[in-house]
Structures are given as C-alpha cells and as structure tokens.
Amino acid sequence: MAEGDQPVKFTITHYRKQEHTHEAFIKWMVEEHLPLAIPVFKKHGVIEYSLFVTPPPLNDALKQEVGQVRPTWDFADFDCFIEYTLPNAEVIKNIMSDPDWAVALKDQDDWVDVPKALVSLGYSTTYVKDGKAVN
C-alpha cells in the first residue's frame, strides 16, 4: 500500500447476520460499535468516516424501477457501506493492529456476516459540489 499525496478512501460493505433485522443491525452499528470505534479513529488520524445505510425497501424499489430499464445490472443488497477518508493507507494497518480496535469489534461476529465483506482502496475526485461543476 503506497502512500500518495492525497488522502485515500477505504471502503467496506457489510451484510448483517440473517438472524438480525436490518434495523437492529444498524442500531448495533451506531449505538454499540461506533462509540467504541470513534476514539480509535481519532487516535489514528481518520479524516472522515461515513455510514451509508441501505434499507431493503429502498433497494427493492430501486431494483424494481431501474431494473426494468437496466435488466443486466446487479443491485447491491448489503446493509451498509462504510467509507473512511484517511491521510494514507498505513492508517488501515495501524487501526487493525490497535488493541482498542479489537475491543470495538468484540461483537462483530455476532452481527456481521464477515466473509461477505467487500473492501476497496482508492482516491476520490469530486466533479460536482453544491450543484456546481468543479475540477
């Protein structure tokens, strides 16, 4: 993981374990996991963290509507998409090796279908902001 001149985006998708509802899963993420995780993020210089929640009714409606126009498209069915903005990729390793991160993940195996996670690392360039073209 080479360092660049600009911050990197690290993303991960999460599927909940099927014994939990989507709502209960997101509640666990926000009310139990994040209070433990945020101090670790601060310690390691995470610039931004966002949780993109994907409720099944919205995704089902999207699939019904857009699927008619684009029948060959696959539609994501994960419960959330997490996006980190980091100063560099080294921060990922630093967080994952932090003992406090293990504490933040203590209940993960009860809630998250970990083998289904999809991760990516890259850069983000904004082309429209506040309704105006940039770059």
mmCIF file of the C-alpha atoms, coordinates in Angstrom:
data_MODEL
# 
_entry.id   MODEL 
# 
loop_
_atom_site.group_PDB 
_atom_site.id 
_atom_site.type_symbol 
_atom_site.label_atom_id 
_atom_site.label_alt_id 
_atom_site.label_comp_id 
_atom_site.label_asym_id 
_atom_site.label_entity_id 
_atom_site.label_seq_id 
_atom_site.pdbx_PDB_ins_code 
_atom_site.Cartn_x 
_atom_site.Cartn_y 
_atom_site.Cartn_z 
_atom_site.occupancy 
_atom_site.B_iso_or_equiv 
_atom_site.pdbx_formal_charge 
_atom_site.auth_seq_id 
_atom_site.auth_comp_id 
_atom_site.auth_asym_id 
_atom_site.auth_atom_id 
_atom_site.pdbx_PDB_model_num 
ATOM 1   C CA . MET A 1 1   ? 0.000   0.000   0.000   1.00 0.00 ? 1   MET A CA 1 
ATOM 2   C CA . ALA A 1 2   ? 1.885   3.020   -1.283  1.00 0.00 ? 2   ALA A CA 1 
ATOM 3   C CA . GLU A 1 3   ? 1.326   6.456   0.130   1.00 0.00 ? 3   GLU A CA 1 
ATOM 4   C CA . GLY A 1 4   ? 0.153   9.224   -2.171  1.00 0.00 ? 4   GLY A CA 1 
ATOM 5   C CA . ASP A 1 5   ? -0.038  12.984  -1.998  1.00 0.00 ? 5   ASP A CA 1 
ATOM 6   C CA . GLN A 1 6   ? -3.758  12.981  -1.370  1.00 0.00 ? 6   GLN A CA 1 
ATOM 7   C CA . PRO A 1 7   ? -5.947  11.270  1.216   1.00 0.00 ? 7   PRO A CA 1 
ATOM 8   C CA . VAL A 1 8   ? -7.188  7.785   0.378   1.00 0.00 ? 8   VAL A CA 1 
ATOM 9   C CA . LYS A 1 9   ? -10.677 6.346   0.596   1.00 0.00 ? 9   LYS A CA 1 
ATOM 10  C CA . PHE A 1 10  ? -11.078 2.948   2.218   1.00 0.00 ? 10  PHE A CA 1 
ATOM 11  C CA . THR A 1 11  ? -14.500 1.368   1.850   1.00 0.00 ? 11  THR A CA 1 
ATOM 12  C CA . ILE A 1 12  ? -16.125 -1.748  3.197   1.00 0.00 ? 12  ILE A CA 1 
ATOM 13  C CA . THR A 1 13  ? -19.579 -3.213  2.714   1.00 0.00 ? 13  THR A CA 1 
ATOM 14  C CA . HIS A 1 14  ? -21.284 -5.133  5.495   1.00 0.00 ? 14  HIS A CA 1 
ATOM 15  C CA . TYR A 1 15  ? -24.051 -7.669  5.436   1.00 0.00 ? 15  TYR A CA 1 
ATOM 16  C CA . ARG A 1 16  ? -25.817 -8.412  8.688   1.00 0.00 ? 16  ARG A CA 1 
ATOM 17  C CA . LYS A 1 17  ? -26.179 -11.904 10.041  1.00 0.00 ? 17  LYS A CA 1 
ATOM 18  C CA . GLN A 1 18  ? -29.604 -13.122 8.921   1.00 0.00 ? 18  GLN A CA 1 
ATOM 19  C CA . GLU A 1 19  ? -30.916 -13.661 12.451  1.00 0.00 ? 19  GLU A CA 1 
ATOM 20  C CA . HIS A 1 20  ? -30.954 -9.864  12.883  1.00 0.00 ? 20  HIS A CA 1 
ATOM 21  C CA . THR A 1 21  ? -33.193 -7.338  11.196  1.00 0.00 ? 21  THR A CA 1 
ATOM 22  C CA . HIS A 1 22  ? -31.649 -4.557  9.153   1.00 0.00 ? 22  HIS A CA 1 
ATOM 23  C CA . GLU A 1 23  ? -32.899 -2.027  11.714  1.00 0.00 ? 23  GLU A CA 1 
ATOM 24  C CA . ALA A 1 24  ? -31.389 -3.904  14.676  1.00 0.00 ? 24  ALA A CA 1 
ATOM 25  C CA . PHE A 1 25  ? -28.103 -4.260  12.810  1.00 0.00 ? 25  PHE A CA 1 
ATOM 26  C CA . ILE A 1 26  ? -27.827 -0.529  12.081  1.00 0.00 ? 26  ILE A CA 1 
ATOM 27  C CA . LYS A 1 27  ? -28.799 0.248   15.678  1.00 0.00 ? 27  LYS A CA 1 
ATOM 28  C CA . TRP A 1 28  ? -25.947 -2.019  16.860  1.00 0.00 ? 28  TRP A CA 1 
ATOM 29  C CA . MET A 1 29  ? -23.516 -0.299  14.455  1.00 0.00 ? 29  MET A CA 1 
ATOM 30  C CA . VAL A 1 30  ? -24.464 3.210   15.580  1.00 0.00 ? 30  VAL A CA 1 
ATOM 31  C CA . GLU A 1 31  ? -25.157 2.720   19.281  1.00 0.00 ? 31  GLU A CA 1 
ATOM 32  C CA . GLU A 1 32  ? -22.720 -0.029  20.275  1.00 0.00 ? 32  GLU A CA 1 
ATOM 33  C CA . HIS A 1 33  ? -19.891 -0.337  17.742  1.00 0.00 ? 33  HIS A CA 1 
ATOM 34  C CA . LEU A 1 34  ? -19.297 3.305   16.801  1.00 0.00 ? 34  LEU A CA 1 
ATOM 35  C CA . PRO A 1 35  ? -18.905 4.655   20.364  1.00 0.00 ? 35  PRO A CA 1 
ATOM 36  C CA . LEU A 1 36  ? -16.023 2.185   20.780  1.00 0.00 ? 36  LEU A CA 1 
ATOM 37  C CA . ALA A 1 37  ? -14.606 2.763   17.288  1.00 0.00 ? 37  ALA A CA 1 
ATOM 38  C CA . ILE A 1 38  ? -14.594 6.567   17.127  1.00 0.00 ? 38  ILE A CA 1 
ATOM 39  C CA . PRO A 1 39  ? -11.834 7.033   19.745  1.00 0.00 ? 39  PRO A CA 1 
ATOM 40  C CA . VAL A 1 40  ? -9.663  4.624   17.714  1.00 0.00 ? 40  VAL A CA 1 
ATOM 41  C CA . PHE A 1 41  ? -10.374 6.636   14.563  1.00 0.00 ? 41  PHE A CA 1 
ATOM 42  C CA . LYS A 1 42  ? -9.391  9.862   16.331  1.00 0.00 ? 42  LYS A CA 1 
ATOM 43  C CA . LYS A 1 43  ? -6.195  8.294   17.700  1.00 0.00 ? 43  LYS A CA 1 
ATOM 44  C CA . HIS A 1 44  ? -5.075  7.247   14.219  1.00 0.00 ? 44  HIS A CA 1 
ATOM 45  C CA . GLY A 1 45  ? -5.998  10.430  12.344  1.00 0.00 ? 45  GLY A CA 1 
ATOM 46  C CA . VAL A 1 46  ? -9.053  9.286   10.394  1.00 0.00 ? 46  VAL A CA 1 
ATOM 47  C CA . ILE A 1 47  ? -10.158 12.362  8.478   1.00 0.00 ? 47  ILE A CA 1 
ATOM 48  C CA . GLU A 1 48  ? -13.745 11.266  7.871   1.00 0.00 ? 48  GLU A CA 1 
ATOM 49  C CA . TYR A 1 49  ? -15.981 8.268   8.491   1.00 0.00 ? 49  TYR A CA 1 
ATOM 50  C CA . SER A 1 50  ? -19.404 7.895   6.963   1.00 0.00 ? 50  SER A CA 1 
ATOM 51  C CA . LEU A 1 51  ? -22.010 5.168   7.203   1.00 0.00 ? 51  LEU A CA 1 
ATOM 52  C CA . PHE A 1 52  ? -24.158 4.779   4.092   1.00 0.00 ? 52  PHE A CA 1 
ATOM 53  C CA . VAL A 1 53  ? -27.224 2.812   5.187   1.00 0.00 ? 53  VAL A CA 1 
ATOM 54  C CA . THR A 1 54  ? -29.062 0.808   2.525   1.00 0.00 ? 54  THR A CA 1 
ATOM 55  C CA . PRO A 1 55  ? -32.539 -0.172  3.788   1.00 0.00 ? 55  PRO A CA 1 
ATOM 56  C CA . PRO A 1 56  ? -34.016 -3.141  1.901   1.00 0.00 ? 56  PRO A CA 1 
ATOM 57  C CA . PRO A 1 57  ? -37.241 -1.280  0.941   1.00 0.00 ? 57  PRO A CA 1 
ATOM 58  C CA . LEU A 1 58  ? -35.217 1.423   -0.853  1.00 0.00 ? 58  LEU A CA 1 
ATOM 59  C CA . ASN A 1 59  ? -33.026 -1.118  -2.640  1.00 0.00 ? 59  ASN A CA 1 
ATOM 60  C CA . ASP A 1 60  ? -36.033 -3.258  -3.590  1.00 0.00 ? 60  ASP A CA 1 
ATOM 61  C CA . ALA A 1 61  ? -37.806 -0.221  -5.049  1.00 0.00 ? 61  ALA A CA 1 
ATOM 62  C CA . LEU A 1 62  ? -34.661 0.778   -6.937  1.00 0.00 ? 62  LEU A CA 1 
ATOM 63  C CA . LYS A 1 63  ? -34.317 -2.720  -8.356  1.00 0.00 ? 63  LYS A CA 1 
ATOM 64  C CA . GLN A 1 64  ? -37.962 -2.741  -9.462  1.00 0.00 ? 64  GLN A CA 1 
ATOM 65  C CA . GLU A 1 65  ? -37.755 0.662   -11.142 1.00 0.00 ? 65  GLU A CA 1 
ATOM 66  C CA . VAL A 1 66  ? -34.255 0.778   -12.593 1.00 0.00 ? 66  VAL A CA 1 
ATOM 67  C CA . GLY A 1 67  ? -34.129 -2.960  -13.235 1.00 0.00 ? 67  GLY A CA 1 
ATOM 68  C CA . GLN A 1 68  ? -36.769 -2.508  -15.930 1.00 0.00 ? 68  GLN A CA 1 
ATOM 69  C CA . VAL A 1 69  ? -34.516 -0.062  -17.770 1.00 0.00 ? 69  VAL A CA 1 
ATOM 70  C CA . ARG A 1 70  ? -31.234 -1.847  -16.968 1.00 0.00 ? 70  ARG A CA 1 
ATOM 71  C CA . PRO A 1 71  ? -32.104 -5.547  -16.672 1.00 0.00 ? 71  PRO A CA 1 
ATOM 72  C CA . THR A 1 72  ? -28.447 -6.647  -16.845 1.00 0.00 ? 72  THR A CA 1 
ATOM 73  C CA . TRP A 1 73  ? -27.394 -4.599  -13.816 1.00 0.00 ? 73  TRP A CA 1 
ATOM 74  C CA . ASP A 1 74  ? -26.737 -6.243  -10.458 1.00 0.00 ? 74  ASP A CA 1 
ATOM 75  C CA . PHE A 1 75  ? -28.186 -4.460  -7.457  1.00 0.00 ? 75  PHE A CA 1 
ATOM 76  C CA . ALA A 1 76  ? -26.259 -4.373  -4.198  1.00 0.00 ? 76  ALA A CA 1 
ATOM 77  C CA . ASP A 1 77  ? -28.037 -5.939  -1.265  1.00 0.00 ? 77  ASP A CA 1 
ATOM 78  C CA . PHE A 1 78  ? -25.642 -5.210  1.608   1.00 0.00 ? 78  PHE A CA 1 
ATOM 79  C CA . ASP A 1 79  ? -26.913 -3.455  4.736   1.00 0.00 ? 79  ASP A CA 1 
ATOM 80  C CA . CYS A 1 80  ? -24.365 -0.658  4.837   1.00 0.00 ? 80  CYS A CA 1 
ATOM 81  C CA . PHE A 1 81  ? -21.384 0.813   3.072   1.00 0.00 ? 81  PHE A CA 1 
ATOM 82  C CA . ILE A 1 82  ? -18.685 2.368   5.232   1.00 0.00 ? 82  ILE A CA 1 
ATOM 83  C CA . GLU A 1 83  ? -16.317 4.971   3.841   1.00 0.00 ? 83  GLU A CA 1 
ATOM 84  C CA . TYR A 1 84  ? -13.187 6.152   5.578   1.00 0.00 ? 84  TYR A CA 1 
ATOM 85  C CA . THR A 1 85  ? -11.084 9.082   4.413   1.00 0.00 ? 85  THR A CA 1 
ATOM 86  C CA . LEU A 1 86  ? -7.539  8.522   5.632   1.00 0.00 ? 86  LEU A CA 1 
ATOM 87  C CA . PRO A 1 87  ? -4.309  10.509  5.393   1.00 0.00 ? 87  PRO A CA 1 
ATOM 88  C CA . ASN A 1 88  ? -2.659  7.409   3.895   1.00 0.00 ? 88  ASN A CA 1 
ATOM 89  C CA . ALA A 1 89  ? -3.149  3.664   3.603   1.00 0.00 ? 89  ALA A CA 1 
ATOM 90  C CA . GLU A 1 90  ? -0.826  2.967   6.537   1.00 0.00 ? 90  GLU A CA 1 
ATOM 91  C CA . VAL A 1 91  ? -3.647  4.089   8.849   1.00 0.00 ? 91  VAL A CA 1 
ATOM 92  C CA . ILE A 1 92  ? -5.593  0.911   7.960   1.00 0.00 ? 92  ILE A CA 1 
ATOM 93  C CA . LYS A 1 93  ? -2.795  -1.284  9.316   1.00 0.00 ? 93  LYS A CA 1 
ATOM 94  C CA . ASN A 1 94  ? -2.378  0.937   12.373  1.00 0.00 ? 94  ASN A CA 1 
ATOM 95  C CA . ILE A 1 95  ? -6.068  0.726   13.254  1.00 0.00 ? 95  ILE A CA 1 
ATOM 96  C CA . MET A 1 96  ? -6.283  -3.012  12.685  1.00 0.00 ? 96  MET A CA 1 
ATOM 97  C CA . SER A 1 97  ? -3.291  -3.662  14.945  1.00 0.00 ? 97  SER A CA 1 
ATOM 98  C CA . ASP A 1 98  ? -4.566  -1.403  17.751  1.00 0.00 ? 98  ASP A CA 1 
ATOM 99  C CA . PRO A 1 99  ? -5.806  -3.394  20.796  1.00 0.00 ? 99  PRO A CA 1 
ATOM 100 C CA . ASP A 1 100 ? -8.633  -0.876  21.227  1.00 0.00 ? 100 ASP A CA 1 
ATOM 101 C CA . TRP A 1 101 ? -9.866  -1.795  17.728  1.00 0.00 ? 101 TRP A CA 1 
ATOM 102 C CA . ALA A 1 102 ? -10.234 -5.412  18.874  1.00 0.00 ? 102 ALA A CA 1 
ATOM 103 C CA . VAL A 1 103 ? -12.457 -4.115  21.688  1.00 0.00 ? 103 VAL A CA 1 
ATOM 104 C CA . ALA A 1 104 ? -14.538 -2.119  19.178  1.00 0.00 ? 104 ALA A CA 1 
ATOM 105 C CA . LEU A 1 105 ? -15.014 -5.334  17.150  1.00 0.00 ? 105 LEU A CA 1 
ATOM 106 C CA . LYS A 1 106 ? -15.844 -7.547  20.137  1.00 0.00 ? 106 LYS A CA 1 
ATOM 107 C CA . ASP A 1 107 ? -19.418 -8.306  18.988  1.00 0.00 ? 107 ASP A CA 1 
ATOM 108 C CA . GLN A 1 108 ? -18.767 -8.158  15.242  1.00 0.00 ? 108 GLN A CA 1 
ATOM 109 C CA . ASP A 1 109 ? -19.034 -11.915 14.674  1.00 0.00 ? 109 ASP A CA 1 
ATOM 110 C CA . ASP A 1 110 ? -22.491 -11.891 16.289  1.00 0.00 ? 110 ASP A CA 1 
ATOM 111 C CA . TRP A 1 111 ? -23.770 -9.177  13.943  1.00 0.00 ? 111 TRP A CA 1 
ATOM 112 C CA . VAL A 1 112 ? -21.724 -9.042  10.739  1.00 0.00 ? 112 VAL A CA 1 
ATOM 113 C CA . ASP A 1 113 ? -21.510 -11.716 8.046   1.00 0.00 ? 113 ASP A CA 1 
ATOM 114 C CA . VAL A 1 114 ? -17.769 -11.043 7.847   1.00 0.00 ? 114 VAL A CA 1 
ATOM 115 C CA . PRO A 1 115 ? -16.869 -13.339 4.900   1.00 0.00 ? 115 PRO A CA 1 
ATOM 116 C CA . LYS A 1 116 ? -19.243 -11.369 2.647   1.00 0.00 ? 116 LYS A CA 1 
ATOM 117 C CA . ALA A 1 117 ? -17.492 -8.033  3.255   1.00 0.00 ? 117 ALA A CA 1 
ATOM 118 C CA . LEU A 1 118 ? -16.163 -6.265  0.185   1.00 0.00 ? 118 LEU A CA 1 
ATOM 119 C CA . VAL A 1 119 ? -13.314 -3.779  0.635   1.00 0.00 ? 119 VAL A CA 1 
ATOM 120 C CA . SER A 1 120 ? -11.673 -1.269  -1.671  1.00 0.00 ? 120 SER A CA 1 
ATOM 121 C CA . LEU A 1 121 ? -8.949  1.348   -1.516  1.00 0.00 ? 121 LEU A CA 1 
ATOM 122 C CA . GLY A 1 122 ? -8.540  4.298   -3.828  1.00 0.00 ? 122 GLY A CA 1 
ATOM 123 C CA . TYR A 1 123 ? -8.893  8.008   -4.398  1.00 0.00 ? 123 TYR A CA 1 
ATOM 124 C CA . SER A 1 124 ? -11.948 10.196  -4.736  1.00 0.00 ? 124 SER A CA 1 
ATOM 125 C CA . THR A 1 125 ? -12.298 13.197  -7.012  1.00 0.00 ? 125 THR A CA 1 
ATOM 126 C CA . THR A 1 126 ? -15.300 15.497  -6.726  1.00 0.00 ? 126 THR A CA 1 
ATOM 127 C CA . TYR A 1 127 ? -16.731 16.776  -10.009 1.00 0.00 ? 127 TYR A CA 1 
ATOM 128 C CA . VAL A 1 128 ? -19.976 18.331  -8.752  1.00 0.00 ? 128 VAL A CA 1 
ATOM 129 C CA . LYS A 1 129 ? -20.278 20.074  -5.392  1.00 0.00 ? 129 LYS A CA 1 
ATOM 130 C CA . ASP A 1 130 ? -23.214 22.096  -4.123  1.00 0.00 ? 130 ASP A CA 1 
ATOM 131 C CA . GLY A 1 131 ? -24.768 21.724  -7.570  1.00 0.00 ? 131 GLY A CA 1 
ATOM 132 C CA . LYS A 1 132 ? -21.801 23.263  -9.333  1.00 0.00 ? 132 LYS A CA 1 
ATOM 133 C CA . ALA A 1 133 ? -19.231 21.624  -11.604 1.00 0.00 ? 133 ALA A CA 1 
ATOM 134 C CA . VAL A 1 134 ? -15.751 21.524  -10.121 1.00 0.00 ? 134 VAL A CA 1 
ATOM 135 C CA . ASN A 1 135 ? -12.480 20.087  -11.460 1.00 0.00 ? 135 ASN A CA 1 
# 
